[in-house]
């Protein structure tokens, strides 16, 4: 296992995210204790020492399970992280005390404000609620070692958040080679690097979407490295980013644990040639699913409806790839959705990528309506 220095600690480059632990049959949100324990034991045996959970994972059972599963190991042999989620609408002190009991611990190594985005920016920066002040007090008392935050925020919101307070010990963001452009993870990464904040990564495989690609993209990667699995490219891409401290993977069986540990047994970042192959594969993958919008925003001045076209195309791409749009909170904030497009075509002459914007927005509108019906 690769270990990276973090302040006075050595933390495994691969961590276990607990959101995808196996559940009991016919019991949603109740983790299968026997299978889950096997995963924890295999992780620790393979050198993983970072475990991540949150108040709402598995409707609270994730924290309870980790408390049970890690009890057999010395408390100073692993790092435990959890989070405060404003959306749960529970007083922060009440939640924190409950989490300590659930996890059967007297302190958390890492504690984060959970899910920063455009919807929750005001809550996390509210002076009266003073969530951050509470966490910093717990840190002073030794009940939290490091304070951080997890984020799905757009780059400008992330920067605004760090301008408000930049003393976080770490940040957890969604980062993979596809979201490097689709969800502007490259800009988020650079902002955190500029502020000197170490990065933990969630969704390295985009919820499993990068375990397999379309035929054209897969053939590009197989030609570049026949013995490499498709999923290994995603992890090796992250190994090449010096700002990344630990990659969290939601592993749901022992086989996945062992395969991922093998990948992180030695540093193996992509070569320059492999980086180029991965870029070609990602483009081929998006040819089937997405739209090559560069975000130049030349189209905005032409739209009589005042639609944020690049933002909607970002939402369209995310919908096509993951089937969801919740990670782009700006879509809700802006107010004007793809249905606002009148198909006037004024934008077409200004698009360097020659995207047929009205057609894409009409398709996106249909997709959202179909999702609402389901």
C-alpha positions in Angstrom: 0.0 0.0 0.0 1.2 3.5 -0.8 1.2 5.8 2.2 1.3 9.6 2.0 2.4 12.0 4.7 -0.3 14.2 6.0 0.9 16.5 8.8 2.2 14.0 11.4 0.3 11.0 10.0 0.8 8.5 7.3 -2.4 7.8 5.5 -3.1 5.2 2.9 -3.5 6.5 -0.7 -6.6 4.3 -1.0 -9.4 4.8 1.5 -12.7 3.0 2.0 -15.9 4.9 1.4 -18.8 3.3 3.2 -21.7 4.4 1.1 -21.8 1.3 -1.0 -21.3 -1.4 1.6 -23.5 -4.5 1.0 -27.0 -4.4 2.4 -29.2 -7.2 3.8 -31.7 -8.6 1.4 -35.1 -7.0 1.7 -33.7 -4.6 4.3 -32.8 -1.3 2.6 -30.2 0.8 4.4 -29.3 -2.1 6.8 -25.7 -3.2 6.1 -25.0 -7.0 5.9 -22.8 -7.4 9.0 -21.1 -10.6 7.9 -20.2 -9.4 4.4 -19.4 -5.9 5.6 -17.0 -7.2 8.2 -15.2 -9.2 5.6 -14.7 -6.0 3.6 -13.3 -4.1 6.6 -11.0 -6.9 7.5 -9.7 -7.3 3.9 -9.2 -3.5 3.7 -7.1 -3.4 6.9 -5.2 -6.5 6.0 -4.3 -4.9 2.7 -3.1 -1.7 4.4 -6.1 0.7 4.1 -6.2 2.8 7.2 -8.8 5.5 6.2 -12.5 4.9 6.6 -15.1 7.5 5.5 -18.8 7.7 6.5 -21.5 10.3 7.1 -24.5 10.9 9.3 -27.0 10.1 6.5 -25.3 7.1 4.9 -27.5 4.0 5.0 -30.0 6.1 7.0 -27.4 6.2 9.8 -26.5 2.5 9.8 -23.2 3.1 8.1 -21.8 4.9 11.2 -23.3 2.2 13.5 -21.7 -0.6 11.4 -18.3 1.0 11.3 -18.4 1.4 15.1 -19.0 -2.3 15.4 -16.6 -3.4 12.6 -13.6 -1.3 13.7 -14.0 -2.1 17.4 -11.7 -5.1 17.1 -8.8 -2.9 16.0 -6.7 -0.5 18.1 -8.2 3.0 17.7 -4.9 4.5 16.8 -4.4 2.1 13.9 -6.9 3.7 11.6 -8.4 7.1 10.6 -12.1 7.6 10.9 -14.0 10.4 9.0 -17.6 11.5 9.2 -19.6 14.6 8.3 -22.2 17.1 9.5 -25.0 17.5 6.9 -27.1 20.7 7.2 -29.9 19.0 5.1 -30.6 16.6 7.9 -31.9 19.5 10.0 -30.5 18.3 13.2 -28.7 20.5 15.7 -25.0 20.1 15.1 -24.1 19.4 18.8 -26.9 16.8 18.9 -25.7 15.2 15.7 -22.0 15.2 16.8 -22.7 13.5 20.1 -24.9 10.9 18.4 -22.2 10.2 15.9 -19.6 9.6 18.6 -21.9 7.0 20.2 -22.8 5.4 16.8 -19.1 5.0 15.9 -18.1 3.9 19.5 -15.3 6.4 19.6 -14.2 9.4 21.7 -13.0 11.4 18.8 -13.0 11.7 15.0 -9.8 11.9 13.0 -11.5 13.9 10.3 -14.8 15.7 10.5 -16.3 17.6 7.5 -19.1 19.9 6.6 -21.0 17.7 4.2 -22.1 18.5 0.7 -21.1 22.1 0.1 -22.9 23.4 -3.0 -24.9 26.4 -4.1 -27.9 25.2 -2.1 -26.0 25.0 1.2 -23.4 27.7 1.0 -25.5 30.1 3.1 -26.2 27.5 5.7 -22.5 26.6 6.2 -21.5 30.2 6.3 -24.4 31.4 8.6 -22.9 33.4 11.5 -25.7 32.6 13.8 -25.6 28.8 13.3 -21.8 29.0 13.3 -21.3 25.4 12.4 -17.6 25.9 11.7 -17.1 27.6 15.1 -18.6 24.5 16.8 -16.2 22.2 14.9 -13.2 24.3 15.7 -14.1 24.2 19.3 -14.3 20.4 19.2 -10.9 20.4 17.6 -9.5 22.5 20.4 -10.9 20.0 22.9 -9.4 17.0 21.0 -12.7 15.5 19.9 -11.8 16.3 16.2 -8.3 16.1 14.9 -8.8 17.7 11.5 -11.7 19.8 10.1 -12.6 19.8 6.4 -15.5 19.8 4.0 -16.9 17.8 1.1 -18.1 19.6 -1.9 -20.1 19.4 -5.1 -19.9 23.1 -5.6 -19.1 24.9 -8.8 -15.6 26.5 -8.9 -16.8 30.0 -8.2 -18.8 28.8 -5.2 -15.8 26.8 -3.9 -13.5 29.9 -4.2 -16.1 32.0 -2.5 -16.3 29.5 0.3 -12.5 29.5 0.8 -12.4 33.2 0.7 -14.8 33.1 3.6 -12.5 30.8 5.5 -9.4 29.1 4.2 -8.1 27.3 7.3 -9.5 23.8 6.5 -7.2 20.9 6.9 -8.6 19.0 3.9 -11.3 18.9 1.3 -13.2 16.0 -0.3 -14.3 16.5 -4.0 -15.7 14.4 -6.8 -12.8 13.9 -9.2 -12.2 11.5 -12.1 -10.9 11.9 -15.6 -14.4 12.4 -17.0 -15.5 15.0 -14.5 -12.2 16.7 -15.0 -14.0 18.6 -17.8 -17.7 17.7 -17.4 -18.1 18.9 -13.8 -15.1 21.3 -13.9 -13.1 19.2 -11.5 -9.9 20.6 -13.0 -10.8 24.1 -11.8 -11.8 22.8 -8.4 -8.5 20.9 -8.1 -6.5 24.0 -9.0 -8.4 26.2 -6.6 -7.7 23.9 -3.7 -4.1 23.6 -4.8 -3.8 27.4 -4.8 -5.1 27.5 -1.2 -2.8 24.7 -0.2 -5.6 22.4 0.9 -4.9 18.6 0.5 -7.5 16.8 -1.6 -9.4 13.6 -0.8 -11.3 12.1 -3.8 -14.8 10.7 -4.0 -16.4 9.0 -7.1 -13.1 8.1 -8.7 -15.1 5.7 -11.0 -18.1 8.1 -11.3 -20.4 5.8 -9.5 -19.1 2.7 -11.4 -19.6 4.4 -14.8 -15.9 4.2 -15.6 -15.7 0.5 -14.9 -16.7 -0.1 -18.5 -16.8 2.3 -21.5 -18.2 2.1 -25.0 -16.5 -0.2 -27.6 -14.5 2.6 -29.2 -13.2 4.1 -26.0 -12.4 0.6 -24.5 -10.5 -0.4 -27.6 -8.3 2.7 -27.4 -7.3 1.9 -23.8 -6.8 -1.8 -24.6 -4.5 -1.0 -27.5 -2.5 1.3 -25.2 -2.1 -1.2 -22.4 -3.6 -4.7 -23.0 -3.0 -5.9 -19.5 -4.7 -3.0 -17.8 -8.3 -3.2 -16.7 -10.6 -0.3 -17.8 -11.2 0.8 -14.2 -7.4 0.9 -13.4 -7.0 3.9 -15.8 -9.2 6.0 -13.5 -7.1 5.3 -10.4 -3.8 5.8 -12.2 -5.1 9.1 -13.6 -5.5 10.3 -10.0 -2.1 9.0 -9.0 -0.6 11.6 -11.3 -2.2 14.5 -9.5 0.2 15.6 -6.7 -2.6 17.5 -4.8 -4.5 14.2 -4.2 -3.9 12.7 -0.7 -6.3 9.8 -0.6 -8.7 8.3 -3.1 -11.9 7.0 -1.5 -13.5 4.0 -3.2 -16.9 2.6 -2.3 -16.2 -1.1 -2.3 -19.0 -3.6 -2.0 -17.2 -6.9 -1.9 -13.8 -8.4 -1.0 -12.8 -8.9 -4.6 -13.1 -5.2 -5.3 -11.0 -4.5 -2.2 -8.2 -6.8 -3.2 -8.2 -5.5 -6.8 -8.0 -1.9 -5.7 -5.3 -2.6 -3.1 -3.2 -4.3 -5.8 -3.5 -1.1 -7.9 -2.3 1.0 -5.0 0.6 -1.3 -4.0 3.0 0.9 -5.9 2.9 4.3 -7.4 2.0 3.9 -11.1 0.8 7.2 -12.6 0.0 7.4 -16.3 2.8 8.0 -18.7 2.6 10.9 -21.2 1.5 8.5 -23.9 -1.1 6.9 -21.7 -2.5 10.3 -20.7 -3.0 11.1 -24.4 -4.7 7.7 -24.9 -7.0 8.4 -22.0 -7.9 11.8 -23.4 -8.8 10.1 -26.7 -10.8 7.4 -24.9 -12.7 10.0 -22.9 -13.6 11.9 -26.0 -14.7 8.7 -27.7 -16.9 7.9 -24.7 -18.5 11.3 -24.7 -19.1 11.1 -28.5 -21.8 8.6 -27.7 -23.2 10.3 -24.7 -22.3 14.0 -24.4 -21.8 17.3 -26.2 -18.3 18.8 -26.6 -19.1 22.2 -25.1 -16.0 24.1 -24.2 -17.8 26.6 -21.9 -16.6 29.6 -24.0 -19.9 31.3 -23.3 -19.9 33.1 -26.7 -23.5 32.0 -27.2 -24.9 33.8 -24.1 -25.1 37.3 -25.6 -27.2 36.0 -28.5 -30.0 34.3 -26.4 -33.1 36.5 -26.1 -34.3 34.3 -23.2 -31.2 34.9 -21.2 -30.5 31.1 -20.8 -27.2 30.0 -19.4 -26.6 27.6 -22.3 -23.2 26.2 -21.1 -24.7 25.3 -17.7 -27.6 23.5 -19.3 -25.3 21.6 -21.6 -23.2 20.6 -18.6 -26.5 19.3 -17.0 -27.3 17.5 -20.2 -23.9 15.7 -20.3 -24.2 14.7 -16.6 -27.7 13.4 -17.2 -26.5 11.3 -20.2 -23.5 9.8 -18.3 -24.8 9.3 -14.8 -28.6 9.6 -15.2 -28.6 12.4 -12.5 -28.2 16.2 -12.3 -28.3 16.8 -8.5 -24.5 17.4 -8.5 -25.0 20.6 -10.4 -26.9 22.7 -7.9 -26.5 25.7 -10.1 -29.2 24.3 -12.4 -31.8 24.9 -9.7 -30.3 28.3 -8.7 -30.5 29.7 -12.2 -34.2 29.2 -12.6 -34.3 29.0 -16.4 -34.3 25.4 -17.6 -34.0 23.9 -21.1 -37.7 24.3 -21.6 -37.2 28.1 -21.8 -35.5 27.7 -25.2 -37.6 28.9 -28.1 -35.5 27.3 -30.8 -34.8 30.6 -32.5 -31.3 29.5 -33.5 -29.7 32.8 -32.7 -26.9 31.0 -30.7 -25.8 28.7 -33.6 -23.7 31.3 -35.4 -21.6 31.9 -32.2 -20.8 28.3 -31.3 -17.2 27.4 -32.2 -18.0 23.7 -31.6 -21.0 23.8 -34.1 -23.3 22.3 -31.5 -26.9 22.3 -32.5 -27.9 24.0 -29.2 -31.8 24.1 -29.6 -31.9 20.4 -30.5 -29.8 19.5 -27.4 -31.9 21.7 -25.1 -35.1 20.2 -26.5 -33.7 16.7 -25.8 -32.6 17.7 -22.3 -36.1 19.0 -21.6 -37.6 15.7 -22.6 -35.2 13.8 -20.5 -36.1 15.9 -17.4 -39.8 15.5 -18.0 -39.4 11.7 -18.3 -37.4 11.6 -15.1 -40.1 13.5 -13.3 -42.7 11.0 -14.4 -40.8 8.0 -13.2 
